[in-house]
């Protein structure tokens, strides 16, 4: 069992107090954290001489950035996702993934994921992140079977439309 984490947004990564809080929350998490680290985040941690310390944290497995398919595999296998990424909030709702998301931001531009019950905005404070993880593990939600962003069959629909349009 593990949680998948990502953090790369400027408002989080460029704020040393927030970034430090994220790393402390991940290190103290009630579940191991797998963290494919964005180059921007790694750069900030190295600038502040905290990367080497974080890398040694037993509960936190830092990976290099992953390709899309490898990242999808981690999304599918994890217990929850902790992220500041808007796109990941959407993808976690896909019928083939369906994972709870803790949004480590003060707000989200993806309210559909929150309203549908997939995501919860927990903020950027270490204790709020830890509380969100503990709550998600202790009281797993029955997630919707339908994504607020569609049925996951967009590619099939696009191919069908193209075939129709190209047929004379």
N, C-alpha and C positions, 0 to 999 in steps of 0.2 A: 504494500500500500504506500502511496505517495501523493503529494500535492504538486501540481505543476505551477511554477511561478514565472512571471515576466514583469519587468519594469523598465521602461525606456523613455517615458514622456519627459520633456524638458522641465516641466513644473515640479516633477518629482526628483529626477536625477540631478538636476542642477542645484537643488536645495539640499545641502549636506545633512542638515538635521533630519529631513524626511528620508533621505536615502539611508542614513545610518539607522533610523527606526525600522525601515524595511528589512535591512540585513539582520538586525537584532531579532525582529519578529520571526524571520525565516529560521534563524539559528535556534530559537526557543520554541519553534512550532511543535504542536502535539503530534505531528506526523512528519516523516522525512520530506524534504523539499527537493525537487528536481528543477533546476533553474538554468535554462539555456540563456546565457547572458548576452545581451545586446552590446556591441562594441562601445556605444556611447556610455553605458553604465560601467563597463569595465574600465574605461578611460577615467571616469570620474573617481572610481574607487582607487585606482592606482595613483591619481593625482593627490589623493588625501591619505596615502600610505595605509589604506585599509584592505586592499585587495588580498594581500598575502595572508592576513589574519582570517579573513572571510573564507578563503580557499581551504583553510585547514579545519573549518567547522564540520564536525561529524554529521550533523543533521542536514547539512546543505550540500547537495551535489551540483556543482557548477559545471555546465557544459558549454562548449562553444556554440555560436549560432547554428541552428539546424535548418536544413531544407524543409520545404513545406510538408512533404509527405512524412518525413521523420517526426516533425512537430505534431502532425495529425495523429500519429501512432501514440505519442505521449498523451495527447488530449483524450484519446479513447481509453487509455489504460489508467489514467489518474483517478483519484477519488474526488478531487475538486481542483479548481483553477483559481489562482490568486494573481490578478493582473491589473495593469493600468491601460491596457490596450482595448480600444473600441472594437477593432476587428475580431479579436479573440472572444469578446463578449457575444458577438453575433454567431461565430462559428461553434461556440459551445452549445448553442441551442439546436444545432443540426440534428435531425432524427438519428443519424448514425453515431452521434457523440453524446448528446444530452448530459452535460455535466454542470454541477452548481458552480457559480462564479462569484468570487468576492472581488469587488471592484475597489482597488486601492487608489481612490481619488475622492475628491470632495463632491463631485457630481459626475454624471455620465451623459453623453450625447446619444446613448442607446437606451432610452427609457423603456422601450418595448421588452427588452430582456428582463428588466426589473419587474415591470407590470405582469409579465407572463409567469414570473416565479423562478426564473433561471438565475438571476443575478441579484446581488445585494451590494449596495454602496456602503462600504465600511469605513471609508476615510483613509487618512494617511498616518494615523497615530498607531504606534506599536501595539498598545493594549487593545485597541479596537480591532486590529487585524487578528491578533491572537484570540480574542473573544469570538470573532467571526469564524475562525477555523475550528475552535472547540465546539461551537454551536452546530456547525455544519456536520462535524463528525458524530456528535452526540445525538443529534436529532435530524437524521437525513430526511430530506423532503422528497416526496413523490413528484418528480419533475413532469411537466406536460409532455405528451407524446408529439405535439405539434409545435413547430417553431413559429414564433411571431414573424419571422423573416421569409417564410415560404416552406415548401415541402421537400426541399433538397433535390428537386428534379429540374432545375433551371437549364442545365446543359442539354437535357433531352428535349425540352421545349424549344430551346434555341435551334437545335439541329432540325427539329420538325418544321419550324418556321422557315428556316433557310431552304430546306428541301421544297417546301410549298412555293416559295418565292422564285426558286430557280426552275421549277417545272413550268414548261411553256404550254 
